[in-house]
Amino acid sequence: MKTTGNKPIKPQFDADGYQTNLSALNGESLPVIKPQDLQPLRGGARAGAGRKPSGKVPLLLRLSPATAKRLRAVAKRSQLTLSEVAENQLAALR
């Protein structure tokens, strides 16, 4: 196989994973973008955004299939969530 004599340039990447020594793409040179031409992205984190804390903690349970089926049936019949049914059942034991 003959080569053209041009050695491919090994890509170099910055800390964020962007290639820094890229000057052309598909044979077309890339435009030069000045820092003052960049515009910030819209949106982003805002104070007070997101889900409000409910005061509850997540919990993973391992239940037998029969118990899980009964729990889901009670929840569906009473139109409650699984968490509400579990809390109600535990409150009844007090």
C-alpha positions in Angstrom: 0.0 0.0 0.0 1.4 3.4 -1.0 1.1 6.3 1.4 0.9 10.0 0.3 3.7 10.9 2.7 1.3 12.9 5.0 1.3 11.5 8.4 -2.0 11.7 10.2 -2.0 14.1 13.1 -2.6 12.4 16.4 -5.7 14.0 18.1 -5.1 15.9 21.3 -7.8 16.3 23.9 -8.3 18.8 26.8 -9.5 17.9 30.3 -13.2 18.0 29.2 -12.6 15.5 26.3 -12.8 18.0 23.5 -10.2 17.7 20.6 -7.9 20.8 20.6 -5.9 20.3 17.5 -8.8 20.1 15.0 -8.4 22.6 12.2 -10.6 21.2 9.5 -13.6 18.8 9.2 -14.4 16.9 6.0 -11.9 19.0 4.1 -13.5 22.3 5.2 -11.6 24.6 7.6 -13.4 25.4 10.8 -14.6 29.0 11.5 -12.7 30.9 14.1 -15.0 31.7 17.0 -14.0 34.5 19.4 -14.8 34.2 23.1 -17.0 37.4 22.9 -19.1 35.7 20.2 -20.1 32.8 22.5 -23.5 33.0 24.1 -24.4 31.2 27.3 -26.9 28.3 27.1 -30.4 28.9 28.1 -31.9 27.5 31.2 -29.8 25.9 33.9 -30.0 25.6 37.7 -32.1 28.2 39.4 -32.6 28.9 43.1 -35.7 27.0 44.3 -36.0 24.8 41.3 -36.5 21.1 41.5 -38.6 18.7 43.6 -39.4 20.0 47.0 -38.3 17.8 49.9 -41.1 15.5 51.2 -39.4 14.6 54.4 -39.5 10.9 53.4 -36.6 8.6 52.7 -36.3 6.1 49.9 -36.3 2.4 50.9 -35.7 -0.7 48.8 -37.6 -3.9 50.0 -37.3 -7.5 48.9 -40.8 -9.0 49.1 -42.0 -12.4 48.0 -44.0 -12.3 44.8 -47.2 -13.2 46.7 -46.7 -10.4 49.2 -45.9 -7.8 46.4 -49.1 -8.9 44.5 -51.2 -8.5 47.6 -49.7 -5.1 48.3 -50.3 -3.9 44.8 -53.9 -5.2 44.9 -54.7 -3.4 48.1 -53.1 -0.2 46.8 -55.1 -0.4 43.5 -58.4 -1.2 45.3 -58.0 1.7 47.8 -56.6 4.0 45.1 -53.4 4.7 47.2 -49.7 4.4 46.5 -47.7 1.4 47.6 -46.0 3.7 50.2 -49.3 4.9 51.6 -50.6 1.4 52.0 -47.4 0.2 53.7 -47.5 3.2 56.1 -51.2 2.7 56.9 -50.6 -1.0 57.6 -47.6 -0.3 59.8 -49.5 2.5 61.6 -52.3 0.0 62.4 -49.8 -2.3 64.2 -49.0 0.4 66.8 
